[in-house]
């Protein structure tokens, strides 16, 4: 009797893209920072829901990043990646204030202090 091999497969369309390679918490003189390292695809992915998919990956890797201020910084980096496409990591800090989109952009995603 031949053995039956059953393989579990997922249709390619059902697999989400991997946009974030890894994240790492670090410490600076100003406080904690979460360094987000996007994949090559994450640097160029342009689907309308790309930021939401990538943010979900970040939160899965670092659940304590789930704050409104951190999401605002992330969105700024996500949409600003066209201006600095090769930035090694996108750094988010929980101590930064929540600000409107104009101030977020004017501060280059770093409201409340310099980039760390």
C-alpha positions in Angstrom: 0.0 0.0 0.0 1.5 3.4 -1.0 1.8 6.1 1.6 -0.4 9.1 1.0 1.5 12.4 1.3 -0.6 15.3 2.2 0.8 18.8 1.8 -0.7 21.9 3.3 -0.4 24.6 0.8 -1.7 28.2 0.9 -2.6 29.9 -2.4 0.1 32.5 -3.2 -2.6 35.3 -3.2 -3.4 34.5 0.4 0.2 35.0 1.7 0.9 38.5 2.8 4.1 40.2 1.7 6.9 40.4 4.2 7.6 44.1 4.5 9.6 44.2 7.8 12.7 42.1 8.2 13.2 42.7 11.9 12.9 45.2 14.7 15.2 45.9 17.7 14.7 48.0 20.8 17.6 50.1 21.8 18.5 52.8 24.3 19.7 56.3 23.6 20.5 59.3 25.8 17.0 60.5 25.2 15.2 57.2 25.9 14.1 54.0 24.2 14.1 53.7 20.4 12.6 51.0 18.2 14.7 50.4 15.1 12.6 49.0 12.3 14.5 47.3 9.4 12.3 47.0 6.3 12.8 44.3 3.7 13.7 45.3 0.1 10.1 44.9 -0.8 9.1 47.0 2.3 11.1 49.9 0.8 9.2 49.9 -2.4 5.8 48.3 -1.7 3.1 50.7 -2.9 -0.3 48.9 -2.3 -2.9 51.1 -0.7 -2.8 49.0 2.5 0.9 48.7 2.6 1.4 50.8 5.7 -1.2 48.9 7.6 0.3 45.5 6.6 3.8 46.7 7.6 2.6 48.2 10.9 0.9 44.9 11.7 4.2 43.2 11.2 5.9 45.7 13.5 3.4 45.2 16.2 3.6 41.4 15.9 7.4 41.7 16.5 7.2 44.4 19.2 3.7 44.5 20.8 4.6 47.4 23.1 5.1 49.6 20.0 1.3 49.8 19.6 0.7 53.5 20.5 -0.8 56.3 18.5 2.5 58.3 18.6 4.6 55.4 17.4 2.1 54.7 14.6 2.3 58.3 13.5 6.1 58.2 13.3 5.9 54.9 11.5 3.5 56.3 8.9 5.8 59.3 8.4 8.8 57.0 7.7 6.6 54.7 5.5 5.5 57.6 3.2 8.8 59.4 3.5 10.9 56.4 2.4 10.8 57.8 -1.2 13.0 60.7 0.0 15.5 58.5 1.9 15.1 55.1 0.2 18.3 53.5 1.7 18.0 54.6 5.3 19.1 51.5 7.2 16.4 51.6 9.9 13.3 53.6 10.7 13.6 54.7 14.3 10.5 55.3 16.5 10.6 56.6 20.0 7.7 56.3 22.5 8.7 59.5 24.2 8.0 61.7 21.2 4.9 63.8 21.3 1.9 63.2 19.1 1.6 66.0 16.5 -0.3 66.7 13.4 0.9 65.5 10.0 2.3 68.9 9.0 4.6 69.1 12.1 5.5 65.4 11.7 6.7 66.1 8.2 8.4 69.3 9.1 10.3 67.5 11.9 11.3 64.8 9.4 9.4 62.2 11.5 11.2 63.3 14.7 8.9 65.6 16.7 10.2 66.8 20.0 13.9 66.4 19.4 16.6 65.3 17.0 16.8 61.9 15.3 18.4 59.3 17.6 
